[in-house]
Amino acid sequence: MKTSLWSMDAKYFLHLLLFISMNASLTSCKKDLYEKKDSVAKNNLSGSFKKNRPAASQPNVILILIDDMGYEVPSYSGGQSYETPSLDFMAYNGMQFSQCYCHPDGFPSRLAMYTGKYNFRNYVHWAVLPDGSKTIGNLMQDAGYATCFLGKWQCGGGDAKIISSGYSKYRAFDVIGDDQRVGRYKNPVIYENGQYLPDSLTNGRYSEDMFFDYFSNFVDSNITNPFFVVYASNLVAQPFVPSPDDPDYATWDPAFDQDNQDIKYFPGMVKYVDKKIGQIIQKVSDAGLAENTLIMFTADNATRSTITSDFKGYTISGQKTETTRPGTNISFAAYWPGTILPGQINNTDLIDFTDFLPTLADLAGTTITSDYGITDGVSFNDNLLGIPGVNRDWVFCHWDNNLNDYNLVPPQRFVNNKFYKLYGGSNYKRFFNIQKDIFEKKPLPDSALTPYEQRVKLSFEQVLQTEHN
C-alpha cells in the first residue's frame, strides 16, 4: 500500500522484544508480540447500526486519550494483568497501530497532539498552551463540527482558553493551575461554563461518570450534525483509589486520596476506564451513528513506574518519563465500522502525536491554514482508509520537561524509526538498535555500523540538525 525509506523485510518482528526484561533470554521469545488474532472479536454491543444520516464526507470523530496507560496494559496488545474488553473490541474490530509514539510525559504529548507541532516550537513550560495557539478543536470547529472537550484539560487559561481553542462545549478537570491529584475522582473538582460545579452536584459522584453523562447529552444534541469530541480521561493516573465498582468506594473519603492511595486499586481503575469506553461505543451505536463515527484510542504516556504488570509472560514496570522505547511507544487503535476493515494490525507505519492534526483535517475535508504556523504532522488518514499515501520515515521528539521558569533542565531530543534511534548532542554518539536493545544499554559505535546503519544514522543527524529552536 505504502512505501517507506526504511521499509525492511517482514521477518523483522519489531515488537518481539518490547517491554521484555533485559535479564530475560532473548532466544526464549518465540512469539511475535503483534500476532494477529485468528478471528475478529464478537460484537457484544447491542443497539441499531442504522445511520440517522447518510455516510457523510465529515464523519463524527471521538478521540479518547487515557492518562498514564502504557503499552503493557491493554490485553489486546499482550497485557495479562487487566480486563480491557472494550479496548479489545475496538482493536479486533478495527485497526491496531503498533508504531505510535508519544512523549515521555503527559503535557508535552498533549501539546504536540493538540497543536500538531513539535515542542520546540511552542513549549513554554508545564501546562501552558500559548495564547493564540490553533488546535485540533479550532480545526474541527472551523470545518463545521460541533466540538466538545471532556476530562483533563491541563492547558491553563480557564474558560477563555478552552473556548478559544475551539471547544464550544466542555466539562473539564485541571483547568486553572489546579492540583491534578486533588479532587480527581470521587467528589471531583469539575469546571464547566466558566465556573466550578458546586458540591451539591459533585458530592458522591465520580469524575468519569460525569464526563460520560455530558458526552451522552452532547451526542443527543448533535444527532444530525457532525461532531468532534476529545475525551481526555482522568484515569488511570494516580492517586490510585477505588472506582465506583470497587466495594471500598462507598466509604472512601477522597480528602485523603494521596495519603491512602494504594496500587491495589489500579486494576479496578483500568477496568473502569475500559467500561466507560464501552459505554461510549454503545452510546454511538444506540444513536444510530456507528457507521459514521471514528473512535480513536491512545494514551498520553507510559504507565507510572510504581505499577508492575504481566505482559506476554513477563513482569514489567511502567516506564513513564523514560525516553527509551518502552517509555514512548504507546497503544493506539481506531474503530470505524463499515470503513476500517476489522482485524487489522499495522506494524509498519510510524505515527507520532503531531500527526493527529493533519489526519483530522483530511477526515473533515479541510486544510490547515497559514494562521496555524508551521506544523509537523503527517496524515495517517490513508492508513485508516486503506488507500495509497505517504508515510513518515522517522518520528522526532523534543522533550522539554521544565515545570516552570526556574527548573531549567536541558531538553532531550531524539529521532527514531522502527529499528534505530539517535539522540541529539554529544556528537551523535548515542545511536541504538532499538529492536535488539530496547532499554538502550549499548550505543552502537561508528566503527561497528553496517553501510545501511551508517546511512540511517546520517539521515537522523540531518533531522536533528533541521528540527531545532
ZAMARGU-4260 file (C-alpha; in steps of 0.2 Angstrom, whole numbers, plus 5000, padded with zeros to 4 digits):
<rodrens>
0) 5000/5000/5000 | 5013/5012/5005 | 5032/5014/5003 | 5044/5020/5016 | 5063/5024/5015
5) 5066/5012/5030 | 5055/4998/5024 | 5063/4981/5028 | 5060/4963/5027 | 5044/4957/5036
10) 5055/4944/5046 | 5059/4958/5057 | 5046/4957/5070 | 5050/4973/5078 | 5040/4972/5094
15) 5046/4955/5099 | 5057/4962/5112 | 5046/4977/5118 | 5045/4978/5137 | 5054/4961/5139
20) 5066/4962/5154 | 5084/4964/5149 | 5088/4950/5160 | 5077/4938/5150 | 5085/4927/5137
25) 5081/4934/5120 | 5081/4917/5112 | 5067/4911/5123 | 5055/4924/5114 | 5047/4914/5100
30) 5030/4923/5098 | 5028/4939/5088 | 5021/4952/5100 | 5008/4958/5087 | 5002/4941/5082
35) 4986/4943/5073 | 4971/4936/5081 | 4963/4921/5072 | 4946/4929/5072 | 4938/4946/5075
40) 4930/4948/5092 | 4912/4945/5093 | 4901/4961/5093 | 4894/4960/5111 | 4886/4978/5109
45) 4868/4979/5107 | 4859/4993/5098 | 4855/4998/5080 | 4868/5002/5067 | 4856/5011/5056
50) 4863/5028/5052 | 4852/5043/5056 | 4860/5052/5042 | 4869/5046/5026 | 4888/5042/5026
55) 4894/5060/5025 | 4911/5067/5020 | 4913/5073/5038 | 4912/5058/5050 | 4910/5061/5068
60) 4926/5059/5077 | 4929/5054/5095 | 4947/5055/5102 | 4950/5046/5118 | 4966/5050/5127
65) 4970/5040/5143 | 4981/5046/5156 | 4997/5036/5161 | 4992/5019/5152 | 5007/5010/5144
70) 5008/4998/5130 | 5008/4983/5143 | 4991/4987/5150 | 4978/4983/5136 | 4975/4964/5134
75) 4974/4966/5115 | 4992/4971/5114 | 4998/4957/5126 | 4994/4963/5143 | 4989/4949/5156
80) 4985/4959/5172 | 4969/4968/5167 | 4952/4967/5160 | 4950/4978/5144 | 4936/4970/5134
85) 4930/4987/5126 | 4948/4991/5120 | 4950/4973/5114 | 4933/4975/5105 | 4940/4991/5096
90) 4956/4984/5092 | 4950/4967/5085 | 4936/4976/5075 | 4946/4990/5069 | 4965/4994/5066
95) 4979/4992/5079 | 4994/5003/5076 | 5010/4996/5085 | 5021/5010/5079 | 5013/5025/5088
100) 5025/5036/5098 | 5021/5049/5112 | 5032/5060/5123 | 5039/5053/5139 | 5027/5063/5149
105) 5009/5069/5148 | 5008/5088/5144 | 5022/5088/5131 | 5012/5074/5122 | 4996/5083/5123
110) 5004/5099/5117 | 5010/5090/5102 | 4994/5081/5099 | 4983/5097/5101 | 4993/5108/5090
115) 5002/5097/5078 | 5019/5105/5082 | 5035/5098/5089 | 5038/5105/5107 | 5052/5116/5102
120) 5040/5127/5093 | 5028/5131/5107 | 5033/5123/5124 | 5034/5137/5136 | 5033/5127/5152
125) 5022/5114/5160 | 5003/5115/5157 | 5003/5131/5147 | 4995/5131/5130 | 5002/5148/5122
130) 4990/5161/5119 | 4984/5162/5101 | 4988/5143/5098 | 4977/5135/5085 | 4972/5117/5090
135) 4963/5102/5083 | 4947/5110/5091 | 4949/5125/5081 | 4952/5115/5065 | 4936/5104/5068
140) 4925/5119/5073 | 4930/5129/5058 | 4926/5114/5047 | 4908/5115/5054 | 4909/5102/5068
145) 4901/5104/5085 | 4915/5102/5097 | 4917/5096/5115 | 4931/5093/5127 | 4929/5082/5141
150) 4941/5077/5155 | 4959/5083/5159 | 4962/5100/5151 | 4979/5104/5158 | 4982/5118/5146
155) 4978/5133/5158 | 4968/5148/5154 | 4951/5143/5160 | 4935/5146/5150 | 4943/5158/5139
160) 4957/5146/5133 | 4945/5132/5131 | 4933/5142/5120 | 4947/5150/5110 | 4954/5133/5107
165) 4939/5128/5098 | 4928/5119/5110 | 4910/5127/5112 | 4905/5113/5125 | 4916/5107/5139
170) 4916/5098/5156 | 4934/5099/5162 | 4946/5095/5176 | 4964/5103/5179 | 4959/5119/5171
175) 4967/5134/5180 | 4983/5128/5189 | 4973/5115/5199 | 4982/5102/5209 | 4978/5087/5197
180) 4980/5074/5212 | 4966/5083/5222 | 4948/5081/5218 | 4952/5070/5203 | 4940/5056/5205
185) 4927/5055/5219 | 4919/5072/5224 | 4928/5079/5209 | 4933/5097/5205 | 4924/5100/5189
190) 4924/5115/5178 | 4910/5120/5166 | 4904/5136/5158 | 4917/5147/5167 | 4915/5141/5184
195) 4917/5126/5196 | 4902/5115/5199 | 4895/5116/5216 | 4897/5102/5229 | 4879/5099/5228
200) 4882/5092/5210 | 4898/5083/5213 | 4897/5076/5231 | 4897/5057/5229 | 4899/5057/5211
205) 4914/5051/5201 | 4923/5061/5188 | 4922/5049/5174 | 4903/5046/5176 | 4901/5065/5175
210) 4911/5066/5159 | 4901/5052/5151 | 4884/5060/5156 | 4890/5076/5147 | 4896/5066/5132
215) 4879/5057/5131 | 4869/5073/5131 | 4881/5081/5118 | 4878/5066/5106 | 4859/5068/5108
220) 4860/5086/5104 | 4870/5083/5088 | 4862/5068/5080 | 4861/5077/5063 | 4877/5087/5065
225) 4895/5081/5063 | 4903/5082/5080 | 4921/5081/5087 | 4924/5075/5105 | 4941/5074/5114
230) 4938/5063/5129 | 4954/5066/5140 | 4951/5053/5154 | 4957/5057/5171 | 4960/5038/5173
235) 4972/5029/5176 | 4984/5041/5184 | 4987/5042/5202 | 4981/5044/5215 | 4977/5025/5215
240) 4960/5025/5223 | 4944/5014/5222 | 4932/5017/5207 | 4913/5015/5209 | 4913/4997/5205
245) 4925/4993/5220 | 4917/4989/5237 | 4928/5001/5245 | 4921/5016/5235 | 4906/5019/5246
250) 4915/5023/5262 | 4931/5030/5253 | 4935/5048/5259 | 4943/5057/5244 | 4950/5070/5256
255) 4964/5058/5260 | 4966/5051/5242 | 4985/5055/5242 | 4988/5048/5259 | 4978/5032/5257
260) 4981/5028/5239 | 4986/5010/5235 | 4992/5002/5219 | 4980/4988/5223 | 4966/4999/5216
265) 4975/5001/5199 | 4967/4985/5190 | 4950/4992/5195 | 4954/5009/5188 | 4959/5001/5172
270) 4943/4991/5171 | 4933/5006/5175 | 4940/5017/5161 | 4938/5002/5149 | 4919/5001/5155
275) 4917/5020/5150 | 4925/5017/5133 | 4912/5003/5131 | 4898/5015/5136 | 4905/5027/5123
280) 4904/5014/5109 | 4887/5009/5115 | 4880/5026/5115 | 4886/5030/5097 | 4878/5013/5092
285) 4862/5017/5101 | 4861/5034/5092 | 4862/5025/5075 | 4879/5034/5072 | 4891/5019/5072
290) 4895/5018/5054 | 4898/5037/5053 | 4909/5039/5068 | 4928/5036/5070 | 4933/5032/5088
295) 4952/5033/5091 | 4960/5027/5107 | 4978/5031/5114 | 4987/5037/5129 | 4997/5052/5133
300) 5012/5042/5140 | 5018/5026/5148 | 5012/5019/5165 | 5020/5025/5181 | 5035/5015/5187
305) 5027/5010/5203 | 5015/4999/5193 | 5021/4982/5188 | 5011/4971/5176 | 5012/4954/5167
310) 5015/4956/5149 | 5017/4941/5137 | 5023/4930/5151 | 5035/4943/5159 | 5033/4955/5173
315) 5037/4973/5169 | 5037/4990/5177 | 5029/5006/5170 | 5041/5017/5160 | 5034/5034/5162
320) 5046/5048/5160 | 5059/5037/5151 | 5065/5042/5134 | 5068/5024/5129 | 5057/5014/5118
325) 5046/5007/5131 | 5043/5025/5138 | 5037/5032/5121 | 5029/5018/5111 | 5011/5018/5115
330) 4995/5009/5111 | 4984/5016/5098 | 4968/5008/5090 | 4955/5015/5078 | 4937/5009/5076
335) 4925/5014/5062 | 4913/5000/5057 | 4910/5000/5038 | 4925/5010/5034 | 4940/5002/5044
340) 4941/4984/5040 | 4941/4974/5056 | 4956/4964/5062 | 4970/4974/5055 | 4987/4976/5064
345) 4998/4989/5057 | 5016/4985/5062 | 5024/4996/5048 | 5018/5014/5048 | 5025/5026/5060
350) 5014/5038/5069 | 5019/5052/5081 | 5007/5064/5091 | 5009/5078/5079 | 5001/5068/5065
355) 4983/5069/5073 | 4981/5087/5067 | 4983/5084/5048 | 4974/5067/5050 | 4959/5076/5057
360) 4960/5089/5043 | 4959/5075/5030 | 4944/5067/5039 | 4935/5084/5040 | 4939/5088/5022
365) 4948/5104/5027 | 4965/5111/5026 | 4977/5118/5039 | 4978/5137/5035 | 4993/5148/5037
370) 4987/5155/5054 | 4992/5138/5062 | 5010/5142/5058 | 5022/5128/5054 | 5015/5111/5058
375) 5025/5095/5059 | 5012/5081/5057 | 5010/5068/5043 | 4992/5062/5040 | 4988/5044/5043
380) 4970/5045/5036 | 4976/5035/5021 | 4981/5021/5033 | 4964/5021/5041 | 4955/5020/5024
385) 4967/5008/5016 | 4972/5019/5002 | 4989/5024/4995 | 4998/5038/5003 | 5015/5044/5010
390) 5022/5038/5026 | 5034/5047/5038 | 5051/5038/5039 | 5055/5044/5057 | 5047/5051/5072
395) 5055/5065/5082 | 5054/5071/5100 | 5060/5087/5108 | 5056/5084/5126 | 5057/5100/5137
400) 5052/5094/5154 | 5054/5111/5163 | 5040/5113/5175 | 5042/5132/5177 | 5055/5146/5173
405) 5066/5141/5187 | 5068/5122/5184 | 5080/5123/5169 | 5083/5106/5163 | 5091/5104/5145
410) 5078/5097/5133 | 5081/5079/5127 | 5080/5077/5108 | 5079/5061/5098 | 5074/5053/5082
415) 5069/5035/5078 | 5061/5023/5066 | 5056/5006/5070 | 5074/4999/5071 | 5086/5013/5076
420) 5086/5028/5087 | 5098/5043/5088 | 5099/5056/5102 | 5105/5074/5099 | 5121/5081/5107
425) 5137/5073/5112 | 5142/5072/5093 | 5128/5060/5090 | 5136/5046/5099 | 5120/5039/5107
430) 5114/5028/5092 | 5105/5012/5096 | 5097/4997/5088 | 5080/4998/5097 | 5075/4982/5090
435) 5088/4972/5100 | 5092/4985/5114 | 5075/4992/5119 | 5082/4999/5135 | 5097/5007/5126
440) 5111/5000/5136 | 5124/4998/5122 | 5126/5013/5110 | 5132/5007/5093 | 5150/5014/5089
445) 5153/5021/5072 | 5166/5008/5069 | 5153/4994/5070 | 5140/5001/5059 | 5135/4992/5043
450) 5134/5003/5027 | 5115/5003/5029 | 5116/5009/5048 | 5128/5022/5043 | 5115/5029/5030
455) 5102/5028/5043 | 5112/5037/5056 | 5117/5051/5044 | 5099/5054/5039 | 5095/5055/5058
460) 5109/5068/5061 | 5101/5078/5047 | 5084/5078/5055 | 5091/5083/5072 | 5101/5097/5064
465) 5085/5103/5055 | 5072/5102/5069 | 5078/5115/5081 | 5073/5131/5090
</rodrens>
